[in-house]
Amino acid sequence: MTTVTTRTVEYPADGLTMVGHLALPAGAGRRPAVLIGPEGPGLNDFQRRRADALAELGYVALAFDLHGGRWFTDPQEMLARCLPLLADPDRLREIGHAALDVLRAEPRTDPDRIAAIGYGTGGAVVLELGRAGVDLRAIGTVNALTTGRPGEAARIRCPVWAGVGSEDPIMPAGQRDAFAAEMQAAGVDWRLVIYGGALHAFHHPPVDQAVLPGVGHHPRHAERAWHDVVGLLDECMPAHHETGRVKRP
């Protein structure tokens, strides 16, 4: 098994001290790098393992923080934090830029090969980095079909892949259509995958706490979505990992 080195990184953003998780692949040379944005409740061990899994494939990976080290167990508290963020593209971009600065400062990172993936609110962050014109090799999101300010999607300079559950009430058909229309009007190289029968946060294992209505795990589609995300990275920013070694977190 490839040796992966991990460490916690603290950095300021949105008036908070963010606590991210950096995973480095074996070796000493520069490698392509990936920003990983967490779901609305925050950064947990499952999402840290996403970074570790990508590092095993040869990527420098930073799972960034949204809430100053906090994981929300109360859905209403989570919404009280996330809804104002989602309504403010500039705050989302600040959170994303701060994490990107940490990733770029890592000596193992190849600054010309950086991609960003995100889930839920973390996906909204990486989409806003694209709309801000950040030079990324790829953007991948799951359950994050957010639309931006008019015309700004034209600044996206890389392929965009988005996945969503067909039964997700938080990202319903109208939201899917609006996202697709925005990407198409902007001339973005975009793809949208709809996972049949899946709810919101279908990719995340069940948690022992209250969740919003419409949230539910779908193991088969979780596996497929992870393979699709890794496939996007391999297409746009290959790390020269061995064929068939796509590992789930």
N, C-alpha and C positions, 0 to 999 in steps of 0.2 A: 504494500500500500504506500502511496506517495505520502511523504512526510509534510504535514501542514503545520505552520507556526501561526498562532493566534495571539492577539493582544487587545485589550480595551483601549479605546482612544477617547479622550474628552476634548470638546471644542465648543465654542459659544455659537449660539444661533437662536433667533426669535426670543431673545432675552433670557435664555436658559443655558445651562451647561449640559450639552448633549453627550450621551455615552454610547459611542458606536463600537462595533466589533469588526476588527480587521483580521483577515485571514490571508496568509502568504503561502504560495506554493514552494515546493522544494527548489533548491538552487540559489543562485546569486544574481542572475541577470535580470534585466527588465522584462516584464511580462504585460500582456494586455490586462486591462483592469475593468471591474464592474462595480458600479454603485447598486445597492439593493435597498429598496424602500419598503418599510413594513406596513402592515395593515393598521387600521385606525386605532386599535387598542394599544399599539406600541411595539417595541422590539422585545422579543422573547427568545428562548433557547431554540425553538423551531426555526426562527428566522436567522439566528446566528448559524445554525447548521447549514442553511442555504449558502452562506458565505464559505463555510468550510468545504461543502461539496464542490463549489466552483473552484476553490483553491486546489482541490485534488485534481481537477481537470486542467490546471495550469494557469488559472487567472488570479491576479491580485483582486481581492473582493472585500468591499466595505459595506457591511449592513449598518445603515445609518439610523439615527434616532429621531423621533418626532416630538417627544414629550419630556425631555430632560431626565431620562432614565426611568420614567414611570411606565408601568403597564396598567391600563385601566380595566378593572374588573366589573365596573358598573356601566352598562351601555349608555345610560343617560349622561353620566360624567364624560364618557368618551365623546358623545355627540356634542356636548357643550364645549369641548376643546376642538374637535375636528371641524364642525360646521363653519365656524368663523374662519378657520384656515382655508377650507375649500372655497369660501367666498372671496378670498383675498389672494389673487395670483402672486402678488409681490411678496407676501409672507411665505408662500410655498417656495418661491424661487430663492428667497433668503436661506431657508432651510436646506434646499438642494445645493446652492452654491457653497455654503459652509462645509457640507459633507464632501463636495467635489474638491474643494481646496485641500482637505485632509488627504483624500485619495491621491491627488496630484503631488502632494508633498512627500509621499512615500517613495523612497529611492527605487524600489522594485517596480514601480508603475511606469509603463511606457505612456507618456502624456499624449501621444498621437493615436493611441488605441484605447479608448475608454467608451464603454457602453453603460446604459442604465436600465435597470428593471425595477418594477415596483408593483405593489399589491394594495388595492384600495387607496387610502389616503397617500401612501408612499408612491403609488402609481401616478396620482395627480401631481406629486412633486416632480417626478422625472419627466412627465409630459410638459410641465411648465418650464423645465430646463430646456427642452427642445424648442418650445415657443419663444424662449428668450434668445435663441440662436446659438446655444452652446454647441461646440463641435463634438458631437458624439457619433460613434460608429453604428449604434443601434439603440432603439428604445423598445422595451417590452413591458406590457402591463397586463395584469389580471384584475378584473373587477374594478376598473378605473377609467370608465368611459366618460371622463370629464371633457367638457368643451371649454375653449378659452375665449379671450377677447377677440373681436372680429379682426380677421386678417393676420393675426400673429402666428397661426400655424404655418404660414408661408416661410417662416424662418427655420422650420425644422429641416435639418440637413442630412437626415439619415432615415433608413427604413423604420417604420413603426409597426409593431405587432401587438395586437390586443386580443385578450381572451375573456369570455364572460359566460356565465351559466344562462341557459335559456329561460330558467324559472326564477332568475334573480329579480326580486321586486325593487331592489335599490338601484339597479341598472336595467330598467325595463326596455321594451322594444323602442319606445320613443327616444330614449337616451342613446340606444345603439344607432338609430337612424341619424340623430343629430351629430354624433361623433363621426360617423361615416361621411356625412355631408361636409363637415368641416375639413376632414382630411382630404377628401376628393377635390373640394374647391381650391385647396391650397397646393394641389399637385404633389402631395406627399406619396411616397411609396409605402402603402399601408395594407395591412391585412387584419381581418377580424374573424376570429374563430369562436363559434357559439357551441358550447358543450351541452348537449341535449339532456334535459332533466336536472341540471345542476342548479343549486341555489347560490346565494352570495357567500363568499369565503369558502367555496367548495374545496379549495386547495389546502385549507388549514385543518389539521386533525382536530377532533372534538376537544373542547375545553370544559373544565369543571367549574363553570361560572355561568351567570345569565348572559344570554346573547340576544341580539335584535331579532325580531321576526323575519323569516326569510333567509336566515343563516343556517347552513348545514354542510357537512363534509360529504364529499363524493370521492371515495378512494380511487376508482378507475380514472375519472377525469382529472384528479389531482396528479396522478402519475403521467397522464397524457400532457397536461399543461406544463409540467416540469420538463418533459422531453421537448416540447415545442419551444420553450424558452431557451433551453440549451442549444437546440437546433438553430434558433435565430442567432445566438452568439457565434456558433460554429460557422454559420454562413457569412456573417458580417465581420467577424473578428476572431478567426480560429486561433486556438491555443495549442494546436497540434497534439491534442490528446489522442489516445488510442481509440480506434473505432470500437463502438460497443461498450465503452466505459462510462456511459451516462449514468451518474449516480444520483439518486434522490436524497434530499436532506432528511 
